[in-house]
Amino acid sequence: MRLDFTFVLRGYDRSQVDALLGRASAALDAEDASQRARAREALQTADFTIVLRGYDRAQVDGAVQMMLRELDAAPSEDLRATLASVLRLPDADDQLIIDEVRRLRALADLHRHE
């Protein structure tokens, strides 16, 4: 992931930002939930050095928050397996889980209005 940040007189160290956001981007593409968790932790605890001619701090902070939201929204195999188990769906993919949840929600709505 390469974001185009503005260079400012006193900003975040470019190499630190690039490295961290690169790892977080790679974690987004990975199927490994633990890799996403480590990336999320690293983003949450990031403490970039302020240098001369660094990246605009507000822009980087916004990108970090955006990346955290994306990591939180990324499906994990653990979650998928848990949902499939609870819903008693063998070999469930995302769409099958979504369809079953919608079916159960419609059924619950039907019973609520009785």
WOMO-V222618 format. One record per residue. N is the residue number from 1. PSI is psi in degrees with one decimal (999 if undefined). OMEGA is omega in whole degrees, -180 to 180 (NA if undefined). BURIAL is b if it has 16 or more other C-alpha atoms within 10 Angstrom, else e. Layout:
n:N psi:PSI omega:OMEGA burial:BURIAL
n:N psi:PSI omega:OMEGA burial:BURIAL
//
This chain:
n:1 psi:125.9 omega:178 burial:e
n:2 psi:114.0 omega:176 burial:e
n:3 psi:145.1 omega:179 burial:e
n:4 psi:101.1 omega:179 burial:e
n:5 psi:151.3 omega:175 burial:e
n:6 psi:139.3 omega:174 burial:e
n:7 psi:134.1 omega:179 burial:e
n:8 psi:164.9 omega:-177 burial:e
n:9 psi:-46.2 omega:179 burial:e
n:10 psi:97.9 omega:-178 burial:e
n:11 psi:-175.2 omega:-179 burial:b
n:12 psi:145.0 omega:178 burial:b
n:13 psi:122.0 omega:-174 burial:b
n:14 psi:-41.6 omega:-177 burial:b
n:15 psi:-37.7 omega:178 burial:e
n:16 psi:-45.2 omega:-180 burial:e
n:17 psi:-48.7 omega:-179 burial:b
n:18 psi:-42.5 omega:-179 burial:b
n:19 psi:-47.1 omega:-177 burial:e
n:20 psi:-46.2 omega:-180 burial:b
n:21 psi:-30.2 omega:175 burial:b
n:22 psi:-43.6 omega:178 burial:b
n:23 psi:-40.5 omega:180 burial:b
n:24 psi:-39.6 omega:178 burial:b
n:25 psi:-42.2 omega:178 burial:b
n:26 psi:-36.8 omega:179 burial:e
n:27 psi:-34.9 omega:177 burial:b
n:28 psi:-37.4 omega:-179 burial:b
n:29 psi:-13.0 omega:-176 burial:e
n:30 psi:153.4 omega:175 burial:e
n:31 psi:-7.7 omega:-174 burial:e
n:32 psi:112.4 omega:-179 burial:e
n:33 psi:-34.3 omega:-179 burial:b
n:34 psi:-33.6 omega:177 burial:e
n:35 psi:-41.0 omega:177 burial:b
n:36 psi:-38.2 omega:179 burial:b
n:37 psi:-42.5 omega:178 burial:e
n:38 psi:-40.6 omega:179 burial:e
n:39 psi:-41.6 omega:179 burial:b
n:40 psi:-45.3 omega:179 burial:b
n:41 psi:-44.0 omega:180 burial:e
n:42 psi:-39.4 omega:179 burial:e
n:43 psi:-40.6 omega:-178 burial:b
n:44 psi:-29.8 omega:-177 burial:e
n:45 psi:9.9 omega:-177 burial:e
n:46 psi:133.8 omega:178 burial:e
n:47 psi:83.0 omega:-175 burial:e
n:48 psi:143.7 omega:176 burial:b
n:49 psi:138.1 omega:177 burial:e
n:50 psi:127.0 omega:-176 burial:b
n:51 psi:167.5 omega:171 burial:e
n:52 psi:137.7 omega:-180 burial:e
n:53 psi:57.0 omega:177 burial:e
n:54 psi:-174.1 omega:179 burial:b
n:55 psi:144.5 omega:177 burial:b
n:56 psi:123.3 omega:-174 burial:b
n:57 psi:-41.0 omega:-179 burial:b
n:58 psi:-38.9 omega:179 burial:e
n:59 psi:-44.0 omega:180 burial:b
n:60 psi:-44.2 omega:179 burial:b
n:61 psi:-39.9 omega:177 burial:e
n:62 psi:-41.6 omega:179 burial:e
n:63 psi:-38.1 omega:178 burial:e
n:64 psi:-44.4 omega:179 burial:b
n:65 psi:-40.7 omega:178 burial:e
n:66 psi:-43.4 omega:-180 burial:e
n:67 psi:-38.3 omega:177 burial:b
n:68 psi:-42.8 omega:178 burial:b
n:69 psi:-41.0 omega:180 burial:e
n:70 psi:-41.0 omega:178 burial:e
n:71 psi:-38.0 omega:179 burial:b
n:72 psi:-30.9 omega:-178 burial:e
n:73 psi:-16.3 omega:-177 burial:e
n:74 psi:131.1 omega:179 burial:b
n:75 psi:146.9 omega:178 burial:e
n:76 psi:151.1 omega:178 burial:b
n:77 psi:-35.3 omega:179 burial:e
n:78 psi:-46.2 omega:179 burial:e
n:79 psi:-44.3 omega:-180 burial:e
n:80 psi:-45.6 omega:180 burial:b
n:81 psi:-40.8 omega:179 burial:b
n:82 psi:-46.9 omega:179 burial:e
n:83 psi:-43.6 omega:179 burial:b
n:84 psi:-39.6 omega:180 burial:b
n:85 psi:-47.6 omega:-179 burial:e
n:86 psi:-39.6 omega:-179 burial:e
n:87 psi:-2.9 omega:-179 burial:e
n:88 psi:49.6 omega:178 burial:e
n:89 psi:111.1 omega:178 burial:e
n:90 psi:140.1 omega:177 burial:e
n:91 psi:48.8 omega:-177 burial:e
n:92 psi:136.7 omega:170 burial:b
n:93 psi:177.0 omega:-176 burial:e
n:94 psi:-45.4 omega:-176 burial:e
n:95 psi:-39.3 omega:179 burial:e
n:96 psi:-40.9 omega:178 burial:e
n:97 psi:-45.7 omega:180 burial:b
n:98 psi:-45.4 omega:-180 burial:e
n:99 psi:-41.9 omega:-179 burial:e
n:100 psi:-40.1 omega:178 burial:b
n:101 psi:-42.3 omega:177 burial:e
n:102 psi:-42.0 omega:179 burial:e
n:103 psi:-45.1 omega:180 burial:e
n:104 psi:-36.8 omega:179 burial:e
n:105 psi:-42.9 omega:178 burial:e
n:106 psi:-40.8 omega:178 burial:e
n:107 psi:-42.5 omega:178 burial:e
n:108 psi:-41.5 omega:177 burial:e
n:109 psi:-38.9 omega:179 burial:e
n:110 psi:-44.2 omega:-179 burial:e
n:111 psi:-28.1 omega:180 burial:e
n:112 psi:-33.0 omega:-177 burial:e
n:113 psi:-1.7 omega:180 burial:e
n:114 psi:999 omega:NA burial:e
//
